[in-house]
């Protein structure tokens, strides 16, 4: 039995079937079930069909009963880009709730005195930017929250709809990846292993990997991608409450990893040569347990570290009290696709550095393989912990990677892709410079585009059929910085000038009001 309570209704009550009471909603013209109404002298539980209810008010479509739909006459802007940017801002600041239904295109057009085509263009831009979603005749709605398995930071990187040119992903051009059919034809036809206690790395692959690291390493293992390697290393050296120094701007997953460990992020400043020695010195003053760096093709800026900068960072670590106890994790996520010379702090402080080399961007993201190398005592702890979980990375996929790393045709394909990416990112950066926008000298596949307003830039680009990644997820918690967006320029294979012009135009876009 549920005690009756008085509820003030904001919409008419409709009794449709015995035992169910609904209220008519003038916003979506649907009937929502209501839990309990003492005015009808009901004192038993009623069936709840679709929506969570609070004090007799349904939370259908993301709005409380009786909340008001967007009033189109309240909009200030009249151009497609302006309308889209204004609604985007209202959605971003919570004025328009997730799941809220928007007025129809005709309603907005009539209220603003513009054509239906103008509003339809704005709606398409909002859909492409992931702000709204269309449900056919049901109308257009503010996009609901994304899956919970994506962290809030990572949710900010995803796009909601197909676009003409998606520069938001940070993934390689699939046409640049080596073919896998020949490699699979030469590996074992059965996914078997001799023993669950066998060595986790194929001996032949270990030998090839050892030759590819830019410095001598004590121990090598294979993990399931670069993030897995960074995560497993952090788990071994970071305790709850410890501090971890991470680049800002930097890779959003690194911030999430630090949070998941109950640690505190210490932001490191990044310039055109990577992490600055001064910021590292400041961070070491707070005694971090680990430092996470991206020596080349830094994500999102594209910065690659020259040897003198790496030497300076190693010098800071050696010259700071307690600096010799800090573990340095280097993420070489673009080891085979960037053009800068290989570099590692392990040349100067080998006992402190763990190197992670990914093959995702060069050989295929779905291979999920990265090499992990460093001091034997630490690598062996990581291997031991993996034995209590996945055990090892698939030997079948290891054999495929070994084939790709030794087959002349595959090696040539990866080398060719490196040159093509270099040409593409250079041409886009040069075109932007001619338009007055300096993005430095990016390496790899990404560049960091300064903009006036991050959200307005994304919406304007979406109106042109282009998607980019928002810059905010790449910034360390609590750190203020000038607005940027990340652009995966390595996939721009044609029309570079036109793409640069669209990016430059979006860079100047401002939020309405």
N, C-alpha and C positions, 0 to 999 in steps of 0.2 A: 504494500500500500504506500502511496505517495501522498503526503499531506498537500491539501489544496492551498494555493496561494493566489493572491490577486495579481494579475498581470495587465498592464495597460497596453492594449494592442494599438498598433499604428497602421493597421490595414483591416479591411472587413473580414469577418470570420465566415468560413464556408464549411458546412457539414456535408461531406460528400458520400461517406459510407459509414455504417455503424462502427464505432470504436476508433474512427480517425477524424481528426479535426485539422483543417488547413486554413491558412490565411492567404488572401489574394495579394499579390505583390504587383504594384503598379509600375515597377521598374522593368520586370522581365515578363510580366503577365502570366506567371505560373503560380500554382498553389503549393505552398510549403507546409509540411507537417509541423504541428506545434505540440509540445509535450503535455501541457497541463493548463487548463483555464478554469479557475474557480467560478467565473461568471456563468459557466454552463453547468455548475454543480457536478463536475466530474472528479471523482476521487480514486481513480484507478489508473494504472500505467497504460499509456496508449502506444501502439506500435510506431516505431521510428523507422522511416523508410530510407532516406538518402543523406540527410544533412545533420551535422551536430547542432544541438540546440542549447541555448543558454537563457535561463529564466524566461522560457516561453518565446524567445525570439530566434528564428532560424538564421544560420550563417550561410545561407545559400548563395552561390556565385561569389563568395567573398565579401558580401555586403550585409550589414545588419538590416533587418526589416525596417523599411521606412526611410533608409538612407536615400539621398537624392542622386539621380543620375547626373552625369556631366551636363552642364548647361552650355550648349555650343555658343550661345550669344555672349558668354563670358570670355571667350577666347579673343586674344588681341591680334594675333597674326592672321594674314590672309593668303600668303603664298604657300605652296605645298610643303616646302622645307620648313617654313615658319610654323605652320600648323603642327607638323610632325614633331618638331623640336619642343613646342609648348606642351603637347600631350605627353611626350616622353619625360619632360621635367616633372609634370604632375604625377606621373606613374612612379618616377624615381624617388620623389620626396614623400610618397605615401598618400598624397591627396586623392589619387585614384587607386583604389585597393586592387590587389591581385584578384583576378576573376571578375572584375566589374565589367558590365556590359556597356558599350559605347553607343551613342545615338547612331542612327543610320547615316549613310553618306548623304542622302537627300536632306535629312533633317539638318545636318551640319551645314550643307551648302546653302540651304534656305536661310538659316539663321545668320550666316556670315555674308550673304550676298555674293557668293562665288559659285563657280560652276561645279557640277558633280564630279567632273574630271579632276579638278584641283584637289578636292577632298579625297578622291579615290587614289590619286598619286601619293598624298600624305599617308593614307592608310597602308599602301603597299610599302612605303619606306619604313613605317613603324613595324610592319610584319617582318620585313627583311632584317630589321635591327633587333628583332626579338622582343619588342615591347608589347605587341598585341598579337592575338591569334584569331583567325577567322574560323567560324563554325557554320559556314553556309548560311542557310536561312535563319538560323538562330542569332546571327549577328557577329560582331567583332567584340572581343573581350581583352581586357588587360591580362597579359600572360601570367599564369599562376607560377608559384614557386617551382623550381626545378628539382630533380630527384635528390633525395636526402643523401645518397651515396656520393654526391659531389659536394665538396665543401663550399661555403659561400664565396670564397676567393675564386675557386675553379668554375663555379657557376657563372661568374662574371666573364669568363673567357669563351663560353659556348655561344654559338649562333643558333637561332631558332628556326630559320627557314632557308630554303635554297636561294642562293644569290648567283649573280652572273660571274662574279670573281670573289672567291673567299680567300682573303688575306689574313684571316684571324687564327688559323689553326696551329701555326708553328710546326707543321709536318712537312716532309719532303715532297717533291713532285714525284708522283708514283711512276711516271714515265722514265725517270732517271734511275730507278732501282734496277739492279741486275736481275735477270730472269732466274727462277728457282727450279725450273723443270729439269735441267741437266743435273743440277746438284742432287735433287731428290732421286733421280734415276741411278745415281752412283752410291747411294747410302743403303744401309740394310733394309730389307723389306719387312722386317718385324721390329716392333718397338720393345726390345727385350734388354735385360742387363744380367750380368753374371751373378751379382750379389748386391743386396741393399747396403752393404758396407764397402763397396768398391770406391776407388778414388772418384771424387765428384767431377773431375775434369779429364777429358780425353787427353792422353799423353801427347799425341800429335798436335792437338790444338794448343796445349800449354806451351809447347816449344815455339809455335808460330807466334803466339801472343807475347811471349817473353822478348822476342826480337823486335816487336813493334812498339814497346814502351820506350819513351825518350830517355830513360835512365835505368840503371840496374835496379832490380827489385828482388826482395827476398822470397816472397811467396805470391802465388797467383791462384785465384779461383774464378768461377763463372757464376753470375747471378742473373736474375730475370729482369734485366734492364737497368738503366742508370739510376732511376729513382730507388729501385730495390737496393742497389749497392750503397747509395748514400744513406738510405734509411737503416740498413743493417749495421753500417758503421756507426751511425749516431747512437743506435740502441746499445752498442757496446761501450761507448765512452761518455754518454750523457746521462746524468741522474736527474731525478725530479728537482726542480729549482735551479739547476745549472743554467749557465748562460752560453749561448751559441752565437758567434758572429757570422752574419749572412749579408750578402750584397743587397743593396737597395738603391735603384731597382734591381730586383732579382727574381728568381723563379718562384711562382706562388706555392708550389708544392713544398719547397723548403721551409717556408713560413709555417705551413700546415704540419710538417713533420716536427718542427720545434714545439709547436703548440701541443701536438699529440703526446709528446714526451714530458709535458709539464715543465718545459724549460722556457727561458726568456730569450727573445731575439735581440741581438745587438746589431744595429744596422751599420753596414760598411759603405762608404761613399764610393761611387764608380765614376771615372772619367774616361777619356778616349783610350787610355792604356789599361783599363781595368781598375781593380781596387786601389785606392790611394794609400800610401804608407802612413800618412797622418791619421786617417780614420782607423786603420788597423792598430796603430799605437794607442789611440783612445780606447778602442775596444779591449785591448789587452790589459789596460788599466783596471778593467772590471773582472779580470780573471775568467775568461770563457773556457769551457772544457773543449770546445772545438771551433774551427773556422771552416766555413764552406765557401769554396771559390769555383768560378768557372774561368779557367785560364784563357780559353779561346772561344770566339763567337758567343760572347756572354749573352744570355737570354734575360732581358729583351733587347739590350742596346747593340749587340753585335760587336762589342769591343773585344779585341784580342791583345793579350799581354805580351809586350816585348821582353827580351831577356833582362834588360836593366831594371825593369819594374819588378819582375819576379825576384831578382837578386835583392832589391831593396826591401821587399816584403820579408824575405828570409832573414835579412839583416835585422829588421825590426823584431822578429820573433826571437832571434838569438840574443839580441841586446836588451830584452825586457825580462825582468825578474819573473820567473815562472813560465816564461814563453816556451821553454824547452819541453814543457809538459802538455802543451796544447796540440791536439791532433788536427792536422790540416787535411780536409777532404776536397780533392779536386775532381770536378765533374767535367769530363771531356765528352759531352753529349754529341758534339759534332766533329769528332776526331778525324773522320775521313771526308768531311764535306767542307771544312773551312780551309783557307789558304795560308794563314799565318804560320810561321815556323813553330814546330812543336816546342813546348816549354813546360817545365814543372819545377816547383820549389824543392822537389826531392833531389835535385842536383846539389843543393846546399844543405838541406836538412832531411836526409833520407829516412831517418828513424822516426820522423813525425808525420810523414805524408802517406795518405792512401789515395791512389789514383783509380778513377773509374772511367773506363773507356767504353762508350756505347756504340753499337752497330746499327741502331735503329734508323737514323737519318741516311746512312750510307747504303745499308743492305736490306732494310725493311723493318718498319716499326713492329710488325706482328711477329718477328722472330723472337722478340723479348729477350735479348741476350746482351750482356755487358761483361767486360772483364774487370776484375777487381784485384789490385796489386798493392803491396805495401809491406810493412814489418811483419815477419812471420808470426809473432805472438798474437797480433791483432787479427790477421787473416785467418789463422787457425781457430780463434774464438768464434769468428763469423761462420766458418764452415761447421763447427761443432753445433752452433745454434740452429743452423739450417737443417742439420740431421734430425732435429726434433720437429721439423715442419715438412717442407717439400723434399728434403734430402739432397737433391741435386737438380740442376737445370737439365732438361731432357737431353739425353745423349744423342738422340736422333737429330735434334736441332743443332747440337754441338757439331755433329758430323756434317750437317749442311753448311754451317758457318765455316768450318775448316775447308770444305770444298770451295766455297766462295772466296776465301782468303788466299787460295793457292791456284785456282783455275785462272789461266791467263786472260780469257775472255771476260770473266767477272771482274778481275783486277783492273782491266782496261776500262770497263764500263764505269767503275767507281771513280777512277781518275778522270775520266771524261766529264762525269757529273760534277766533280769538284770545279773544273774549269768553267763549266756552264753556269753554275751557281755564282762563281766569282764575277763572270761577265754580267749576269742579270742584276745582281745587287749593286754592282758598280754603276751600271747604266741608270738604274732607278735613283740612286743617291746623287749622281751627277745631274739628272734631270730636275730633281728637287732643289739642288743648289742653284741651278740656273733660274729657278722660280723664287729664290730668296730664302730657302729653308735649308739649314745646315743640319745634317744628321750624322756628322762625323764620317768615319771610314769604316762602315760596318763590314763584318766578315760573317761567313756562313749564309743563313737564309733570312735573318730577321733584321729589321732596323727600328729605331725608336724615334717616332715622329712627334715633335712638339706641336701642341695645339692650344687654341685659346680656351676651348671648353670641350672636355672629353666626350660628354654625352651628345652635345650638339654636332660634333665632328662625326660620330658614329651614325647618327641619324641622317646627316647630309650625304654621307657616303652610301648609306643604304638606299637612299633615293636614287643613286646612280648605279645601284646593283652591286656595290662593293661592301664587303664586310671586313672589319679590322677588330683586333682585340683591345678591349678597354685597358687603360694603363693602370688604374687603381689597384687591381689584384697583384701587380708586380712591386708594390711599394710596401715596405716593412710597416708593421703596426705602429700607429702614433707618429709617423714621420710625414711631415708636409713636404710636398714637392710640386714643381710646375707640372701642369697637366700634359700628358702624352697618350699616344696609342701605339700599340705594337703592330707592325706591318710585316707580314711574311713575304718579303719582296723576292725571295728566291724562286717563287712559283710564277712570277710575272714573265711570261715567255714572249709576249708580243704587246704592241700598243703601249710601250713604256711611257712615251711622252703623254699620252692621254690619261694613263693611270696617275702619273705624277701630277698632272693638272688637277685631277679630281681630288687627290690627296692634299694638294696645296690649297685648293678652294675650301675643303673641309677643315683644314688647319685654322682658318680664320673665322669659322662659324662660331657664333655666340648664342647663349641661351636666351630665349625671349624674356622680356621684362628686365 
